[in-house]
Amino acid sequence: MVKSLDIQFSSIDNFSLKATPVDILYLMYNLKFPTLSADFMKKCCQNMKILYVVENNRLEIEKGAFKNMKDLTHLTISKQNITNLSRDFFEGLEKLAYLNLKENGILDIDESTFENLTELNHLILSYNNFTNLKSKTFQKLKVLEVIELQGLNFSNFNMTIFNNQKELKVLELPTELIKKKLELSEIIEIFPKLETFGFQNENKDDSDVAKFISKCKASGFNVKFSNRFDL
C-alpha cells in the first residue's frame, strides 16, 4: 500500500484514488477535483487515516462527506470556503483525534457540531470569522488536550464554555481576548492540568500581551509562539 499521496495543482478522479489506496492523502492548492461527497469518499478513501484538504477555493465539501471514513484520526481542512458548521459535517468520525479548521472563513458553529467527536484531543479554530461560541459547543469534548483560538475576534466570550475541558494542557488564545484583561487566575481554575499557553508570534511585543506572558511564566507555565501561516 502507498502510505502517502500528495496531489497538488492537478486533477484526479475517484477511480484513480481507488486504485491507489493510501493512509494519508493531501488534496492541496486549487485542484481540478470533483465535489467531496460521502459516495466519492467511500469509493476512494474509506480506510484512510489522515486527510488534508487545503486551499481549494472551488471545492465543495458536502455535509456528511466523511461519514464512511471510520478510521480517520487526523483531518485538516484549511483555506476552504466554509461559512457554517453543523453536526452532520463530521458525521461518522468517532475516531477523530485531530481536527484543524484554520482559516476557512467560518461564520457560525452550531452548538452540536462536535457532539460525536468524543475522542478529539486537538482542535484548531484559529483565524476564522465567527465572533461567538455557544455555551454547549465543547460540552462533549472531555478528552480535549489542545485548543487553538488565535486570530479570532469575539464580541462576547465567557470562559465557562470550557467547563468540561478538565484534561486541557495547551491553550492558545486570541490577542484581542488577552487585551480585554483576561484573568489568569480564572483560566487556572477552569483548566487544572494546563501546562502551556500559545501566542501569536506577530503580537508578542504588544504591551498587554507581554504582561500576560510574563504572568504565565511567573506562574510556571510554558509559553510557545506560532505564525498565522503555519499549517
Sequence and secondary structure as in RCSB ss.txt:
>XXXX:A:sequence
MVKSLDIQFSSIDNFSLKATPVDILYLMYNLKFPTLSADFMKKCCQNMKILYVVENNRLEIEKGAFKNMKDLTHL
TISKQNITNLSRDFFEGLEKLAYLNLKENGILDIDESTFENLTELNHLILSYNNFTNLKSKTFQKLKVLEVIELQ
GLNFSNFNMTIFNNQKELKVLELPTELIKKKLELSEIIEIFPKLETFGFQNENKDDSDVAKFISKCKASGFNVKF
SNRFDL
>XXXX:A:secstr
 EEEEEEES B  HHHHHTS EEEEEEESS B   B HHHHHHHHTT SEEEEES TT  B TTTTTT TT  EE
EEES    EE GGGGTT TT  EEE  SS   EE TTTTTT TT  EEE  S       TTTTTT TT  EEE T
T   SS  GGGGTT TT  EEE  HHHHHTT  HHHHHHH TT  EEEEEGGGTTSHHHHHHHHHHHHTT EEEE
E TT  
